[in-house]
């Protein structure tokens, strides 16, 4: 622990140590070294951070759209100038390579840029003379304090799916980042302060389940946005809605890529390796199941294997394609799935357990792993592994492939590889998933479209970012207006009629 730093909370534009003595270790996954200790909030600490957000809400709600937009634009410019700093923090605590860290920041920045247009996005409607002398208008107003609970795999991008829109719409924010890589949240908080965001509008609550439960129960928190595993998403949704909150809880995934016999196999193989092993497979949009249709399976597996063996695993600050897993415990868990798949009868075509990484000997390493002849009952298929493990399932027909995808309890994203436009159109219509790629392996939408899955990949009815994000962080109000005149007609107890 010598030389490690303490990572605190952020409330009202200041660091806040809190009163709890409980901490968790933060490690560098490429070396295994402990680099920091993050404060884990007690209930008292959580309430103090939430109170800072509640106190700031009235003034921020009443600030002009012009002022909010100006702060958003300034934040965007500062982020663009200094994103290398943020990427280095992400790599040091998460382990992903620097280019991947920069990529997640860029995707998050797209939502910041979308939120800069909040004056247009919040425009209401107006109907003159809806009834004689009566006008009707609609508007959208902020909710109040909103909680954002984000996962370890995207410590910058996932929070940026939510907080730019929430803040632009006039809400105040309490961000609860993962305790595994918490430093990015404080970097973003300082950037907001420099951009001119008033104290208390953006706050950071470090912690574990204690902090989460306070966000879910505290009456000052009006809405919760969550990204994580399906069991926790279900818990967040059930608990927060029981406490009267608006909730969007994005859960786990088992993303399939269906490869039809007419597909460009080189394109498909490149895509499978990129989408399966990028960020060591620690992506909710990673392709983890390849469904090979017909006689192409042997050829496709061989091409994927050639590319997987060429992936260089190592320290993300060096010349590596793929970094380590986030913790030793998670690496061991993922390795256990490979062990079990081999026992179940899967063929280990590329074995990441034997990787020789360019990194510290105590790093949390597992190289790209390719499993063939996987069956739907194997745990490597039924479970979300969240690691660099790609499973190949073989079917004879398109209908079998579609049935396999639709039978899966997850419905986050999926893809099809084909040169047949009719087959692609049929697939996008029939598949049960929230995001579909056609010859695109990771169909993460741009910021002005929504992000979200179906089935056990989403609890709640509103997706992230885009106009759905604006609607989630605001509520509608309708105003009916009549200005008195001598002909108002006096008392009338009948139900109002439009005349």
C-alpha positions in Angstrom: 0.0 0.0 0.0 3.0 2.3 0.3 2.9 5.1 -2.2 -0.8 4.5 -3.0 -3.2 7.5 -3.2 -6.6 7.9 -1.5 -9.5 8.4 -3.9 -12.3 10.4 -2.3 -15.8 11.7 -3.1 -16.6 15.0 -4.8 -19.4 17.2 -3.5 -20.1 20.9 -4.2 -17.0 21.2 -6.4 -14.7 20.0 -3.6 -13.0 16.7 -2.6 -14.8 15.1 0.3 -13.1 12.4 2.3 -16.2 11.2 4.2 -16.5 9.7 7.6 -16.3 6.0 6.8 -13.0 4.2 7.4 -13.8 1.5 4.8 -11.8 1.5 1.6 -11.1 -0.8 -1.3 -7.8 -1.4 -3.2 -7.4 0.0 -6.7 -4.8 -1.9 -8.8 -3.0 -1.6 -12.1 -4.1 -4.7 -13.9 -1.0 -4.8 -16.0 1.3 -5.1 -13.0 -0.9 -6.3 -10.2 0.4 -3.4 -8.0 -1.9 -1.6 -5.7 -2.0 2.1 -6.8 -4.7 3.6 -4.6 -7.4 3.1 -2.1 -10.9 4.3 -2.8 -13.2 5.5 0.0 -16.3 3.4 0.4 -19.2 5.6 1.5 -21.2 5.0 4.6 -24.9 6.1 4.7 -23.9 9.4 6.2 -21.4 10.1 3.5 -23.9 9.2 0.8 -26.5 11.5 2.2 -24.1 14.4 2.4 -23.2 14.0 -1.3 -26.9 13.7 -2.3 -27.7 16.7 -0.2 -25.2 18.8 -2.1 -26.9 17.9 -5.3 -30.4 18.6 -3.9 -29.3 22.0 -2.6 -27.9 23.0 -6.1 -31.0 21.9 -8.0 -33.3 24.9 -7.8 -30.7 27.4 -9.1 -29.6 25.1 -11.9 -33.1 24.3 -12.9 -33.9 28.0 -13.2 -30.7 28.8 -15.2 -31.2 29.7 -18.8 -30.8 27.3 -21.6 -28.2 29.6 -23.0 -26.1 29.4 -19.8 -26.4 25.6 -19.7 -25.4 25.3 -23.3 -22.4 27.5 -22.7 -21.1 25.3 -19.9 -21.7 22.2 -22.0 -19.7 23.7 -24.9 -16.9 24.6 -22.6 -16.8 21.1 -21.1 -16.7 19.7 -24.6 -13.7 21.8 -25.5 -11.8 21.0 -22.3 -12.4 17.3 -22.8 -11.2 17.4 -26.3 -8.0 19.3 -25.3 -7.2 16.9 -22.4 -8.5 13.5 -23.3 -5.1 12.0 -23.3 -4.9 12.6 -19.6 -8.2 10.8 -19.1 -7.2 7.9 -21.3 -4.0 7.4 -19.3 -6.1 7.2 -16.0 -8.4 4.7 -17.6 -5.6 2.5 -18.8 -3.8 2.6 -15.4 -6.9 1.4 -13.6 -8.9 -0.6 -16.1 -6.1 -2.1 -18.2 -7.4 -1.4 -21.7 -4.9 -0.2 -24.2 -4.6 3.6 -24.7 -6.1 3.7 -28.1 -9.2 1.9 -26.8 -9.4 4.3 -23.9 -9.3 7.2 -26.3 -12.0 5.5 -28.3 -14.4 5.3 -25.4 -13.8 9.0 -24.6 -14.6 9.9 -28.1 -17.9 8.0 -28.0 -18.8 9.6 -24.8 -17.9 13.0 -26.2 -20.5 12.5 -29.0 -23.2 12.6 -26.3 -21.7 15.8 -24.8 -21.9 17.3 -28.3 -25.5 16.1 -28.7 -26.4 17.6 -25.3 -25.0 21.0 -26.5 -28.1 21.2 -28.6 -30.4 21.1 -25.6 -32.3 24.3 -26.4 -33.7 22.6 -29.5 -34.2 19.3 -27.8 -36.3 20.8 -25.0 -38.6 22.8 -27.3 -42.3 22.3 -26.4 -45.5 22.7 -28.4 -48.1 25.4 -28.6 -51.7 25.3 -29.8 -53.4 28.7 -30.1 -57.2 28.9 -29.6 -57.6 25.1 -28.9 -60.9 26.2 -27.5 -62.4 29.6 -27.8 -60.0 32.0 -26.1 -58.0 29.1 -24.7 -54.4 28.3 -25.6 -52.6 25.0 -24.7 -48.8 24.6 -24.5 -46.5 21.8 -23.4 -43.0 21.9 -21.9 -40.5 19.5 -20.4 -38.9 20.2 -17.0 -36.0 18.5 -15.1 -36.6 15.9 -12.5 -34.2 17.0 -9.7 -31.3 14.9 -8.4 -30.5 11.9 -10.6 -28.2 9.0 -9.7 -25.9 7.4 -12.2 -24.4 4.0 -11.3 -21.8 3.0 -13.8 -19.7 -0.2 -14.4 -15.9 -0.7 -14.5 -15.6 -1.5 -18.2 -16.3 2.1 -19.4 -15.4 4.5 -16.6 -15.8 7.5 -18.9 -18.1 6.6 -21.8 -21.0 5.1 -19.8 -21.3 8.0 -17.4 -21.2 10.3 -20.4 -24.1 8.4 -21.9 -26.2 10.0 -19.1 -24.8 13.0 -17.3 -24.4 15.4 -20.3 -28.1 15.1 -21.1 -29.1 15.1 -17.4 -27.2 18.3 -16.7 -28.1 20.1 -19.9 -31.8 19.4 -19.1 -31.4 21.1 -15.7 -30.9 18.2 -13.3 -28.2 17.7 -10.8 -26.1 14.5 -10.8 -24.6 12.1 -8.3 -22.3 9.6 -10.1 -21.5 6.4 -8.4 -18.6 4.9 -10.4 -17.1 1.4 -10.0 -14.8 1.0 -7.1 -12.4 -0.9 -9.5 -11.5 2.2 -11.6 -12.8 5.3 -9.8 -10.2 8.0 -10.7 -11.8 8.9 -14.0 -14.9 10.2 -12.2 -12.9 12.7 -10.2 -11.1 13.9 -13.3 -14.4 14.5 -15.0 -15.7 16.4 -11.9 -12.7 18.7 -11.9 -13.3 19.4 -15.6 -16.9 20.3 -15.0 -15.8 22.8 -12.3 -13.3 24.3 -14.7 -16.0 24.6 -17.4 -18.0 26.7 -15.0 -20.6 24.3 -13.7 -22.0 25.6 -10.4 -21.1 23.7 -7.2 -23.3 20.7 -6.5 -24.5 20.1 -10.0 -22.1 17.2 -10.6 -21.1 15.1 -7.7 -19.2 11.8 -7.2 -20.1 9.2 -4.6 -17.5 6.5 -4.2 -18.6 3.2 -2.8 -20.2 -0.2 -3.0 -23.6 -1.5 -2.2 -24.1 0.9 0.7 -23.8 3.8 -1.6 -26.0 2.2 -4.2 -28.8 1.4 -1.8 -28.9 5.0 -0.5 -29.2 6.2 -4.1 -32.1 3.8 -4.6 -33.9 4.7 -1.4 -33.2 8.4 -0.8 -36.3 10.5 -1.5 -34.2 13.3 -2.8 -33.1 11.1 -5.8 -35.8 11.2 -8.5 -34.3 8.9 -11.1 -31.5 6.3 -11.5 -29.6 5.3 -14.6 -27.6 2.0 -14.2 -25.4 -0.2 -16.4 -24.1 -3.5 -15.1 -24.9 -7.2 -14.8 -28.5 -8.5 -15.2 -28.9 -9.6 -11.6 -27.9 -6.2 -10.3 -29.9 -4.4 -12.9 -33.0 -6.3 -11.9 -32.3 -5.4 -8.2 -31.7 -1.8 -9.0 -34.9 -1.6 -11.0 -37.1 -3.4 -8.4 -35.7 -1.4 -5.5 -35.7 2.0 -7.1 -39.2 1.7 -8.6 -40.5 0.5 -5.3 -39.2 3.8 -3.9 -41.1 5.8 -6.6 -38.1 6.5 -8.9 -37.8 6.6 -12.6 -35.3 3.9 -13.6 -33.4 2.8 -16.7 -31.3 -0.3 -15.8 -29.2 -1.7 -18.6 -28.2 -5.3 -17.8 -26.0 -8.1 -19.3 -25.6 -9.4 -22.7 -24.7 -12.4 -24.8 -24.3 -10.9 -28.2 -24.4 -13.2 -31.2 -23.0 -12.8 -34.7 -24.7 -14.9 -37.4 -22.4 -15.6 -40.3 -24.3 -16.8 -43.4 -22.7 -19.0 -46.1 -22.5 -16.1 -48.6 -20.7 -13.8 -46.2 -17.3 -12.3 -46.9 -15.4 -14.6 -44.5 -12.3 -12.3 -44.2 -14.6 -9.4 -43.2 -16.4 -11.6 -40.8 -13.2 -13.0 -39.3 -11.7 -9.6 -38.8 -14.9 -8.4 -37.2 -15.2 -11.4 -34.8 -11.6 -10.8 -33.5 -12.1 -7.1 -33.2 -15.5 -7.4 -31.4 -14.6 -10.5 -29.4 -11.2 -9.5 -28.0 -11.3 -5.7 -28.0 -10.9 -4.4 -24.4 -10.2 -8.1 -23.4 -13.9 -8.8 -24.1 -15.0 -6.6 -21.2 -17.7 -4.9 -23.2 -21.5 -5.2 -23.0 -21.5 -5.0 -26.8 -18.7 -7.6 -27.3 -19.5 -10.5 -29.7 -19.1 -13.6 -27.5 -21.1 -16.1 -29.6 -20.4 -16.8 -33.3 -23.2 -18.7 -35.1 -21.7 -20.3 -38.2 -24.4 -21.4 -40.7 -23.7 -24.3 -43.0 -20.5 -25.6 -44.5 -18.5 -22.4 -43.9 -17.8 -23.2 -40.2 -14.4 -24.9 -40.6 -13.1 -22.1 -42.9 -14.5 -19.4 -40.7 -12.9 -20.9 -37.5 -9.6 -21.2 -39.2 -9.6 -17.6 -40.3 -10.6 -16.4 -36.8 -7.9 -18.5 -35.3 -5.2 -17.1 -37.5 -6.1 -13.6 -36.5 -6.6 -14.4 -32.8 -3.1 -15.9 -32.6 -1.7 -12.6 -34.0 -3.3 -10.4 -31.3 -0.5 -9.0 -29.0 -1.5 -9.1 -25.4 0.3 -6.8 -23.0 0.5 -3.6 -21.0 -1.9 -1.0 -22.4 0.8 1.7 -22.3 3.0 -0.3 -24.7 2.6 -1.6 -28.2 -0.2 -4.1 -27.4 -3.5 -4.9 -29.1 -5.3 -6.2 -25.9 -4.6 -5.5 -22.3 -5.2 -7.5 -19.1 -8.5 -8.2 -17.3 -9.5 -5.7 -14.7 -8.8 -7.8 -11.5 -7.1 -11.1 -10.6 -10.4 -12.5 -9.4 -12.1 -11.7 -12.6 -9.3 -13.2 -14.7 -9.5 -16.4 -12.6 -13.3 -16.5 -13.1 -13.0 -16.2 -16.9 -10.2 -18.8 -17.0 -12.6 -21.1 -15.1 -15.1 -20.9 -17.9 -12.5 -22.0 -20.4 -11.5 -24.9 -18.2 -15.2 -26.0 -17.9 -15.8 -25.6 -21.6 -12.9 -28.0 -22.3 -14.4 -30.5 -19.9 -17.8 -30.1 -21.5 -16.4 -31.1 -24.9 -15.7 -27.8 -26.6 -12.5 -27.7 -28.7 -10.0 -25.1 -27.5 -8.7 -23.8 -30.9 -6.8 -20.8 -29.5 -5.9 -21.1 -25.8 -5.5 -17.8 -24.0 -4.4 -19.6 -20.8 -1.0 -20.1 -22.4 -0.5 -16.4 -23.3 2.9 -14.8 -23.0 2.1 -11.1 -22.4 4.3 -8.1 -22.8 3.6 -6.9 -19.3 4.2 -7.5 -15.6 4.5 -11.1 -14.4 1.8 -10.3 -11.8 -0.6 -8.8 -14.2 -4.1 -10.2 -14.7 -3.5 -11.9 -18.1 -5.6 -14.1 -20.3 -5.1 -14.1 -24.0 -7.6 -14.4 -26.8 -9.4 -17.7 -26.6 -11.4 -19.4 -29.3 -13.8 -22.3 -28.5 -15.4 -24.4 -31.3 -18.2 -26.9 -31.2 -19.9 -25.2 -28.3 -23.3 -26.4 -27.4 -26.2 -24.1 -26.1 -26.1 -25.9 -22.7 -22.4 -25.2 -22.0 -21.8 -22.6 -19.3 -19.5 -20.7 -21.6 -22.6 -20.0 -23.7 -25.3 -19.6 -21.1 -23.3 -17.1 -19.0 -22.0 -13.7 -19.7 -18.3 -14.4 -19.4 -17.1 -10.8 -19.9 -13.7 -11.8 -21.1 -11.7 -12.6 -24.2 -13.5 -15.8 -25.0 -15.2 -16.4 -28.3 -17.5 -19.4 -28.7 -18.5 -20.9 -32.1 -21.8 -22.7 -32.4 -22.6 -24.5 -35.6 -26.1 -24.7 -37.2 -27.3 -25.8 -40.6 -29.8 -23.1 -41.6 -30.7 -19.4 -41.1 -33.9 -20.5 -39.3 -31.9 -22.4 -36.7 -29.5 -19.5 -36.2 -32.4 -17.1 -35.7 -34.1 -19.4 -33.2 -30.9 -19.7 -31.3 -30.5 -16.0 -31.0 -34.1 -15.4 -30.0 -34.1 -18.2 -27.4 -31.3 -16.5 -25.5 -32.5 -14.6 -22.4 -30.4 -11.6 -23.4 -31.2 -9.2 -26.2 -28.6 -6.4 -26.1 -27.0 -6.4 -29.5 -26.6 -8.8 -32.4 -25.1 -8.9 -35.9 -25.5 -10.7 -39.2 -22.8 -11.1 -41.9 -24.1 -11.6 -45.4 -24.1 -10.2 -48.9 -27.8 -11.0 -49.3 -29.9 -7.9 -48.7 -33.1 -9.9 -48.4 -31.6 -12.1 -45.6 -30.3 -9.0 -43.8 -33.7 -7.3 -44.0 -35.5 -10.4 -42.8 -33.0 -10.7 -39.8 -33.4 -7.1 -38.7 -37.1 -7.6 -38.7 -37.3 -10.9 -36.9 -34.4 -10.8 -34.4 -35.2 -10.0 -30.8 -32.5 -7.5 -29.8 -32.4 -3.8 -29.2 -29.4 -3.1 -31.5 -28.7 -4.8 -34.8 -25.6 -4.7 -37.0 -25.5 -5.7 -40.6 -21.9 -6.5 -41.5 -21.1 -4.4 -38.4 -20.0 -6.4 -35.3 -20.6 -3.8 -32.5 -23.7 -1.8 -33.4 -23.3 0.9 -30.8 -25.5 3.7 -32.1 -24.4 7.3 -32.5 -25.4 9.7 -29.8 -28.6 10.9 -31.5 -30.0 7.3 -31.6 -30.8 5.4 -28.5 -28.7 2.7 -26.8 -30.5 -0.2 -25.1 -31.4 -3.8 -25.3 -34.4 -6.1 -25.0 -35.4 -8.9 -22.7 -33.0 -9.3 -19.7 -30.7 -6.7 -21.1 -32.9 -3.8 -20.1 -35.2 -3.1 -17.1 -37.3 0.0 -17.7 -38.8 1.2 -20.9 -36.4 4.0 -21.8 -33.0 3.6 -23.6 -29.9 5.7 -23.1 -29.0 8.9 -24.9 -30.6 10.3 -28.0 -34.1 11.8 -27.6 -35.0 8.9 -25.3 -32.4 10.2 -22.9 -33.9 13.7 -23.0 -37.3 12.3 -22.2 -35.9 10.1 -19.4 -34.3 13.1 -17.6 -37.3 15.4 -18.0 -41.1 15.2 -17.4 -43.9 16.7 -19.3 -46.1 19.5 -18.2 -49.1 20.9 -20.1 -50.4 24.4 -19.5 -53.9 25.5 -20.5 -54.3 29.3 -20.6 -57.3 31.7 -20.8 -57.1 35.4 -20.1 -60.3 36.7 -18.5 -62.7 38.9 -20.5 -66.3 40.1 -19.8 -67.8 37.3 -21.7 -66.3 34.4 -19.7 -69.9 33.1 -19.1 -70.0 32.8 -15.3 -70.2 29.6 -13.2 -70.6 26.3 -15.1 -70.3 23.0 -13.3 -70.4 20.9 -16.4 -67.3 19.1 -17.7 -65.2 21.5 -19.8 -65.9 21.2 -23.5 -63.8 22.4 -26.4 -66.0 24.8 -28.4 
